[in-house]
Amino acid sequence: FFSLCSRDEVFVTMYNTGINDEHRPLMTFDSQEETWKIQKPLGMGLLALVLGAILLVGLMGFSAGVHMEKTFSKSASDDPDAQITQQTEFSKDPRIQWLLHNHLPSGLPLAYQVDPPDYFETLPTELRPKGHTEHKDKVGVPGPPECGGQPATLEQWDKYDLQTEKMLVSTGCVIYDAAVGSIALAVGGYHDAAAAFFWQVLEPGHTAGIMNIRGTAPCKGREAFGECTDKTGTGACGLCYGDATNYSDMTAPYRHAMFFRLIGDYWNYEGTKHELCPDLGRNWVWVDWKPVLGDNSWAQLLGTTQVLWLRKGGNPKRITPFAPELKLAIDFIGAVKLLRAGDTGGMYFCPRNTYYGTVHADIGSQVSTENSASTLAGLKALRYLLIKMNRPKRYATVIQDLNQLIEGILKFLKAAYLPSHSHFRTGGAYDPRKGTFKWEDEVFAVDCQSWVGSVLGADQIDGWFGKGTTLKLWDKTKEYAGYGKQPNGWVKGVGYSQNDKDQVMSGEWTYGAANFLKIVASDSSYSSDVKKKLMAEAEFMVKSIKEEITATHMIGNIKTQATLYANKRYLIPPELGGWWANPLPSRASTSWGVLWDADYNPLHLLGKFTAKYDT
């Protein structure tokens, strides 16, 4: 200011007050000038003092910010023990250490650890993607925008699939994995590290390098119904949530828009060579933009409510309406309401126009049984938490919405059971134009049995379909998907779907099956002998997981332990998502293992092995 003003301008500015106006006629200019000479250093000193105070406050704020960053960083500290909020028997568990240290430089938790580091480069030919070469499905198809749209060969498409898989697995954070990992960290006593994912990533809605991780693109028409076309594949039609009568109502408000199921810190990967256009010298770029209901139900309902509950010591009186986890959970109810599929009681798997490769042309019309179960578990957890907070005026409308949504999902899950096959179907497709729903009856999915069974409970299932139905459900699961079948009828674990030939063992889904058996053994009307046998079988599966696919893994110079996602590389059926399971350390599998040993059920707010609440 002083450098831009003449002395007279400064003088006028300094004396433009009522008091000085009153005294001005009594002073000569020389007297005024002398006054200025005296007050100038005083003014400069005051200015310096003010600036110094501002600088001091800024430094204090910066220091506080750094402190908060350290406090809520999942594992940025060189000494993770400093982050322990509550010492537990699992605080030193090497699996907890793996969860704390397996992250990107920003602290974003990674879903996997690529160990050995050259895993993808050394894959044998028969285990590399070759679907495009075999099915001839990309002949003449324009390439992506980053390659200028130029067509690629079928061989290049297959190489690109492997490159994309490697990049997503190596640098991606699956929000479901991060959520169940946060629950495990909270159970292990690392409450601040557990909350970091919700406070630092989901609540602000961005990562270190991707500034919007929500599916917020305005709906401009549903491609599957011919209302909009996206010839360039750039997302021109936006994302359409549900079946409103106009596009604006199918556009989710920002806080209701779901997060992408897989997020990362980078978009453009410098130093890479895009396999679809290697001659152009373009970099590989992030391509996974799928806002999926089930992953969001874990990230915004089950993960948030349980971490909040645990870090507040299970005392609802300590929970405020402004807790970031609670805000995320309540805002997510808006998305669930938007995604309701007609009168089925279920919710759509994702918004319409979500790009899901060649799995489904209209993936947005799918209603998933497993996603419905995860959502049901999260809604029940949130309802219990709000009731226990005892703020009826504030949350009466929310609880009413929760009751209606829970009632609807129970209706859908009951209809999903196929008595003639003794198992739950994977889901189906709803056509809002005709008001009709078509079930998918052909493909079997393990999590549609184990997670659904865990969330409903044996008494609910048997009450619907007759005594013994839950036991038949488990027998059918072993028949279709059992791994390592034993002479006594037990199995070492389960795979993902039909498993007679492949004999794949899933770490995560086997823990999920054991969790289901423990719930039946802990809270059902079956005899004590039946319960003991179920519990023994669950423990046998867990023993097999620890012996066959749990091992030591180094992260830098830190010795940790983790459970593999699967015992072998295996292509999961396209009807279930069509992704590759890999024998790599997995956040999901490892977290479920910690929770099992902690006697904690992540599908229940209190960690109890039951599907019921006392209110």
Buried (B, 14 or more C-beta within 10 A) or exposed (E): EEEEEEEEEBBEEBBEEEEEEEEEEEBEEEEBEEBBEEBBEEBEEEEEEEEEEEEEEEEEEEEEEEEEEEBBBBBBBEEBEEBBBBEBEBBEBBBBBBBBBBBBEBBBBBBBBBBEEEBBEEBEEEBBBBBBBEEEEBEEEBBBEBBEBEBBEBEBBBBBBBBBBBBBBBBBBBBBBBBBBBBBBBBBBBBBBBBBBBBBBBBEBBBBBBEBBBBBBEBBBBBBBEBBEBEEEEBBBBBBBBBBEEBEBBBBEEBBBBBBBBBBBBEEBEEBBBBBBBEEEBBBBBBBBBBBBBBBBBBBBBBBBBBBBBBBEEEBEEBEEEBBBBBBBBBBBBBBBBBBBBEBBBBBBBBBBBBBBEBBEBBBBBBBBBBBBBBBBBBBBBBBBBBBBEBEEEBEEBBEBBEEBBEBBBBBBBBBBEEEEBBBBBBBBBBBEEEEBEBBEEBBBBBBBBBBBBBBBBBBBBEBBEEBBBBBBBBBBBBBBBBBBEEEEBBBBBBBBEBEEBBBBBBBBBBBBBBBBBBBBBBBEBEEEBBEBBBEBBBBBBEBBBEBBBEEBEBEEBEBBBBBBBBBBBBBBBBBBBBBBBBBBBBBBBBBBBBBBBEBBBBBBBBBBBBEBEE
